[in-house]
């Protein structure tokens, strides 16, 4: 009788274990089903949302986002309080003056895993086999990286508020600085995703993103322009450099040409990213 009584309990335990093991598969299946349900047209944005959530969760399920955001916050705190305590000035100018360089260090570490990791782990073929637009894939991954950058900017909001409380802060350049940072961050992310799709390893993707984005930024900065003697070349580099336009917007001068420029750079590298993915898909 005791053996017969124990049999149902053993079956129940085995049934519970099977249910627990099936949960991750069911969750993964739900994500894939959500992607498969997204067809062409407006419903395709369901695919974008699924990719965005998956990529964003990937940052915060690992220490990557916490380490990067923590390091970014420490550097920004040092820049602000160095200006405040040592120079006795309640100003946020050092924050926005150094944001391009900080984003230049932060963005390659965010984008390097986007496509290079998919290729190295062998999941790229599975991803490409899903009925989802490559454009939505690229935009979903880019939006996830940009969301982390936006969160980094949100962490800096206490500094201009503190400067406004302690002094007379002009909010025009502050809003311009945040706008410029968002536009520059989107351009950096699009460059990083394109180069991540071009490389096989994350280290290569990070190095190339730092180099290419850095060149595009610094060719519009005085540190480079002062060494160019030809005035025509100076005008050319000023127009194509990311740095000169960032400085203009950060001063609070919102020129439609600068906004169109950043949008064009971002769209250009997104299109290059999609073209590379399409080529990889048919290899």
C-alpha positions, 0 to 999 in steps of 0.5 A: 500500500505504501508503494502505491500511495507514493506513486501518485506523489512521484508522478505529481513531482515529475509533472511539476518539474516538467511544467517548470522546465516548460516555462522558459520555452513558453516565454520564448515562444510567446516572444517569437509568436509576437514577432511572427504576428507582426506583418508588413505595414503598421502592425510591423511596429509590434516587431519593433516593440518586441526587439526593443524590449528584448534588447533593453532587458538584455542591458539590465539583466547583465551588469553592462548598463549598471556599470556604464551608467554608474561610471557616467554618473560619477564622471558627471558628478565630478565635473559639476562639483569641481566647477561648483566647489573649486571655482565657486560657480553654479554652472552646467557648462562643463557638463555639456562641454564634456558630454560628446566625449563621454558619449563617445566612450559610452556608445561603443560599449553599448552598440558593440554587442548588438550585431557582433554578438548575434554573429559570434553566437550563431543567433543571427541566422535564427533572427533573420529567419523570423518574419520581421522587417530588417528595418524594424530590427535595426530600429529596435536595437538602436532605440534600446541603445538610445534609451540607455543614453537617455537614462544617463541624461536623466541622471544628470537632471539634478545638477541644473536644478541645483544650479538654478536653486543656488544661482541664476541659471539660464535654461535656454542653453540647458535645454539646447544642451540636452537636445544636442546630446540626444541628437548626437547620441542618436548619430553615435548609436546609428554609427555603432550599429552599422559598424557592429553589423560589419564586424565579427567581434565586439572589440572590433566593433567598439574600436571602430565605432570610437574611431569613426564617430570620434573622427566625425566629431573632432573634424568640426572642432577648433582643435582640428580646424585651427590646423587647417589653413585652407578656408574652403576646407575649414568651411567643409569640415565645419559643415560635416563635423558633428562637433561644430553643430553640437556646440551651436545647439548647446548654446541654445541656438536651434537651427533647422539645418542642424536638426536636419543634419543630425537626422540625416546622419542618423538615417544614413547610417541606419540605411547602411545598417539595413543594407549590410543586414540584407547582404548578410541575410542572403549570404 
